[in-house]
C-alpha cells in the first residue's frame, strides 16, 4: 500500500475495473486540470501485468489536462538489465524507460538505481534519491561493537565506501570468483573482520545467494555479529528461506517494496527504516 501519513496531501481516488474480456478501464474520480500529479507505482511481482495500467493512468491524466505528471518508482524495475549482455538480448531497462516516455511523462522519481547509467535512457528529468539517511540511522540504532561495512562484491565498493566515509567506519571487500553459486572457496577479504561486527550492504536483495554466502565467509573468518541491509527487498521465496537458514543475525530493508508477507516468514527481517 501507499503511506501518505508524512504529508497533508490525500491520495486521489481512482477506479480500476477489469472487464469480462480481461480489458482494463481506468477512471479518475476528481479533476486534475492544471495540477501537478505524482503517480506512485510500486514494483511488485506483478509488474509485467501492471505496467500497462500505469501507462493508461498517465494517458488518462494527460487527457484530463493535467499540469505535470511525475511517475514515482520507489524501486525501478529491471534496473539490473541496463545493457545487452548478449547479441540476442535487449537492455530491458531502456525498454521500460521508452514505455514511460511514450505517454509523455514530465518527470520520474526513483531511489537507489542499481546502475546510474539508466538515467541516460531518459530524455526527461530523473531524480535518483538515496536511502542512505535511513540506513545510517538503523546502523546507529544497532549499537554495534567495532562495526565494519562489507560489500559482497567488488562492484559495490563505491556504494559501501561512500556510506562508510559518511559514518566514519572502516569497510571491507569480499572478492571471490563467484559467490552466486554458494561456494566459499578461493575467497579473499580485503579488510579486517575478525572479532568485529559486520554489516553487509547491497542495493538489491532477491535470491540472496551472494549475501548468505558472504555471511558464511565472514563467520568463517572470525566475525562476531553479522547484519545485512539493502534498499530494495525484492525477496524471492527461495531467497527468504536462504536467509532463514543462514547465520545472518538481522536483516533490514527500506519500504520501497511491501514486506508484509516476508516479515511474517522471516523473524530477523525489519522494514521500519522508512525512506526519508
C-alpha positions in Angstrom: 0.0 0.0 0.0 0.9 3.7 -0.2 1.6 5.5 3.0 0.7 9.2 2.9 1.0 9.9 6.7 4.0 12.1 6.3 2.2 14.7 4.3 -1.0 16.7 4.2 -1.9 15.6 0.7 -4.6 12.9 0.5 -4.4 10.2 -2.1 -6.7 10.9 -5.0 -9.5 8.4 -5.8 -9.0 6.4 -8.9 -11.0 3.4 -10.2 -9.6 0.4 -11.9 -12.1 -2.1 -13.4 -11.4 -5.4 -15.1 -13.9 -6.2 -17.8 -15.2 -9.7 -18.5 -12.9 -9.8 -21.6 -9.9 -9.1 -19.4 -9.5 -5.5 -20.6 -8.9 -2.8 -18.0 -10.8 0.5 -17.6 -9.1 3.4 -15.6 -11.3 6.2 -14.3 -10.1 9.3 -12.5 -12.6 10.3 -9.8 -11.6 14.0 -9.4 -10.5 16.9 -11.5 -6.7 17.1 -12.2 -6.8 20.0 -14.6 -3.7 22.1 -14.3 -2.4 20.2 -11.3 0.9 18.6 -10.5 0.2 14.8 -10.2 2.5 12.2 -8.6 1.8 8.6 -9.6 3.4 6.2 -7.1 4.0 2.9 -8.8 5.2 0.0 -6.6 7.3 -2.6 -8.4 5.8 -5.8 -7.2 5.8 -9.4 -8.5 3.0 -8.4 -11.0 4.9 -5.6 -12.7 4.7 -7.1 -16.2 0.9 -7.1 -15.9 0.5 -3.7 -14.2 2.9 -1.6 -16.3 0.1 -1.2 -18.8 -2.1 0.2 -16.0 0.5 2.8 -15.3 0.6 3.9 -18.9 -3.2 4.1 -19.0 -3.3 6.2 -15.8 -0.8 8.7 -17.3 -2.7 8.8 -20.5 -5.9 9.5 -18.6 -4.2 12.3 -16.7 -2.9 13.9 -19.9 -6.4 13.7 -21.5 -7.8 15.4 -18.4 -5.4 18.4 -19.0 -3.1 17.7 -16.1 -0.4 20.3 -15.5 2.6 18.0 -14.8 2.9 14.2 -14.3 5.7 12.7 -12.2 6.0 8.9 -12.0 7.5 7.7 -8.8 9.2 4.3 -8.9 10.4 3.5 -5.3 12.2 0.6 -6.9 12.9 0.9 -10.7 12.0 -2.4 -12.5 14.6 -4.3 -14.5 17.3 -1.9 -13.2 20.0 -4.7 -13.4 19.2 -5.2 -17.1 20.8 -2.0 -18.3 23.0 -3.4 -21.1 22.8 -6.0 -23.8 24.9 -8.8 -22.4 24.3 -10.9 -25.4 23.5 -10.1 -29.0 20.0 -11.5 -28.7 19.1 -9.7 -25.5 17.9 -6.1 -25.2 18.6 -3.8 -22.3 15.1 -4.1 -20.7 15.7 -1.0 -18.5 15.8 1.0 -21.7 12.6 -0.6 -22.9 10.9 0.4 -19.7 12.1 4.0 -20.0 10.9 4.2 -23.5 7.4 3.0 -22.4 7.2 5.6 -19.7 8.3 8.4 -22.0 5.9 7.2 -24.8 2.9 8.6 -22.8 4.7 12.0 -22.3 5.6 11.8 -18.6 7.2 15.0 -17.4 9.5 13.6 -14.7 10.5 10.4 -12.9 11.5 9.9 -9.3 13.2 6.8 -8.1 15.5 5.5 -5.3 19.0 3.9 -5.4 19.2 2.9 -9.1 21.2 -0.3 -9.4 23.1 1.4 -12.3 23.1 5.2 -12.5 23.6 4.9 -16.3 19.8 4.1 -16.5 19.2 7.8 -16.1 20.8 8.2 -19.5 18.0 6.3 -21.2 15.6 9.2 -20.3 15.1 12.4 -22.1 13.1 13.7 -19.1 14.5 14.7 -15.7 15.1 11.8 -13.4 15.7 12.2 -9.7 17.6 9.3 -8.2 17.4 9.8 -4.4 19.3 7.7 -1.9 18.2 5.7 1.1 21.4 6.4 3.0 19.9 8.6 5.7 17.5 5.7 6.8 20.3 3.1 6.6 22.7 5.2 8.6 20.1 5.7 11.3 19.5 2.0 11.5 23.2 1.3 11.9 23.5 3.8 14.7 20.5 2.2 16.5 22.2 -1.2 16.4 25.0 -0.1 18.8 27.4 -2.5 17.3 30.9 -3.1 18.7 33.7 -2.1 16.4 31.5 -2.3 13.2 32.8 -2.6 9.7 30.8 -2.3 6.5 31.0 -5.1 3.9 30.4 -5.2 0.2 29.6 -8.7 -1.0 31.1 -7.9 -4.5 33.8 -5.6 -5.7 31.2 -3.9 -7.9 29.6 -2.4 -4.8 32.8 -0.9 -3.5 31.9 2.7 -4.3 28.4 2.4 -2.7 29.8 0.9 0.6 32.9 3.3 0.6 30.6 6.4 0.4 28.4 5.1 3.3 31.4 4.1 5.4 33.0 7.5 4.9 29.9 9.3 6.0 29.7 7.2 9.1 33.4 7.3 9.9 33.6 3.5 9.7 36.0 1.1 8.0 34.9 -1.1 5.2 36.0 -4.5 3.7 35.6 -6.1 0.3 34.8 -9.7 -0.4 36.4 -10.8 -3.6 35.6 -14.3 -4.9 35.4 -15.9 -8.3 31.6 -16.3 -7.9 29.6 -16.2 -4.6 26.3 -16.6 -6.5 26.8 -20.4 -6.5 27.2 -20.6 -2.8 30.9 -21.6 -2.7 33.2 -20.2 0.0 36.4 -21.4 -1.7 39.2 -19.2 -3.1 37.8 -16.1 -1.3 39.9 -13.0 -0.5 38.7 -10.4 2.0 40.3 -7.0 1.7 40.0 -5.6 5.2 39.9 -6.7 8.8 36.7 -8.5 10.0 38.0 -10.8 12.8 36.2 -10.2 16.2 34.2 -7.3 14.6 30.5 -6.8 14.0 29.9 -6.8 10.2 27.2 -5.1 8.2 26.8 -6.4 4.6 25.4 -3.7 2.4 23.8 -4.2 -1.1 21.2 -2.3 -3.1 19.0 -5.3 -4.0 18.2 -8.4 -2.1 16.3 -11.1 -4.1 17.8 -14.6 -4.4 20.2 -13.6 -1.6 22.8 -16.3 -2.6 25.7 -13.8 -2.5 24.5 -12.2 0.7 24.1 -15.6 2.5 27.5 -16.9 1.2 29.2 -13.7 2.2 27.8 -14.0 5.7 29.1 -17.6 5.9 32.6 -16.4 4.7 32.6 -13.7 7.4 31.7 -16.1 10.1 34.5 -18.5 9.0 36.9 -15.6 9.2 36.0 -14.8 12.8 33.3 -12.1 12.5 31.1 -11.7 15.6 27.7 -10.4 14.7 26.6 -10.3 11.1 23.8 -8.0 9.9 22.6 -7.3 6.3 20.8 -4.3 4.8 19.5 -3.5 1.4 17.5 -0.7 -0.2 15.2 -2.9 -2.2 13.9 -6.1 -0.6 12.8 -8.0 -3.8 12.9 -11.3 -1.9 12.0 -14.5 -3.8 10.6 -17.3 -1.7 13.9 -19.2 -2.1 15.8 -16.1 -1.0 13.8 -15.7 2.2 14.4 -19.3 3.0 18.2 -19.0 2.4 18.2 -16.1 4.9 16.2 -18.0 7.5 18.7 -20.9 7.3 21.8 -18.6 7.4 24.0 -17.1 10.1 22.6 -13.6 9.5 21.6 -12.0 12.8 19.5 -9.2 11.5 18.3 -8.1 8.0 17.0 -4.6 7.3 15.4 -3.2 4.2 13.6 0.0 3.3 9.9 0.1 2.3 10.3 0.5 -1.4 8.7 -2.9 -1.7 5.9 -4.2 0.5 7.3 -6.6 3.1 4.2 -7.8 4.8 4.5 -11.5 3.7 8.3 -11.6 4.2 8.0 -10.2 7.8 5.6 -13.0 8.7 8.0 -15.7 7.5 11.4 -14.2 8.5 11.6 -13.1 12.1 15.0 -11.4 11.7 13.8 -9.1 9.0 12.9 -5.4 9.8 11.5 -2.9 7.4 10.7 0.0 9.7 13.5 2.1 8.3 11.3 4.3 6.1 13.0 6.0 3.2 13.2 9.6 4.4 
